[in-house]
Amino acid sequence: MRAKVQRLQAMPLFPFEGELTMKSLGPLLEAELVRDGESPDRPCHSCGGDERVLWRNDRWKVTRMSPSANPVGVFLETVEHCDVEHFDDELAAEYGVLTRHLEAAIRSLDSVGRVHIHRWGDGSAHFHVWFQGRPARQLELYGWGNVLWPQILPPLPTDVLDANHASVIATFARAVCGEVIEPA
Ligand SMILES: [Zn+2]
C-alpha cells in the first residue's frame, strides 16, 4: 500500500507532497444518495439557475461552471430531468452531435491543450457532462491531474473566463444553431 501511495505521489499529476496518511473507507451507505432535483429537500439548482446558461435549444443547454484554472469549464446538460438510460436514439444522436461541436469549439482556443469530457452523474437529476478545456502545455493538469489541481489552484480572472466562454459559445452556435444567452 505504501508503495502505491509513493508511486502516486511521484507523479506530476498529483498535487501534494510530504507525508500522507490514507483514510479508511467508511461503511456502505444504506441506499444511494438522493441527487439535486430528486427530493424536496434536494432542490434543483439547474432548473432555477438561468444565470448560468450560456446557450440553449429545446432539449439541451450549456451552462457555466464555477471559475477554475481551466480556460473553459462548461456543462452540456438536458433541459429536462432525465438520465442516459432514458435517452431514445434521437436524443442520443443529438448528444453525440452537440458533444462533437462543443469539443471542437473549446479546442479552438489557443489556451486550451485538450478537452476533457466527464460524466459522473452523482449530483443532479439532469443528465450533465463536464467539458473542461485543459490548459495547453501545463503537464500537471493533464489527465486525472485535472480533477485535483483545479480544485486547489486560484481560478483564472473572471474577464478571461467570460471572454473564453463567449468565444466558445459563438463558435458552437454557428455549428448547431440554438440560442446564445447574452450575460445579464
Ligand atoms: Zn432541474
Residues whose N, C-alpha, C, O or C-beta is under 5 A from the ligand:
A	BS01	ZN	G37 C44 S46 C47
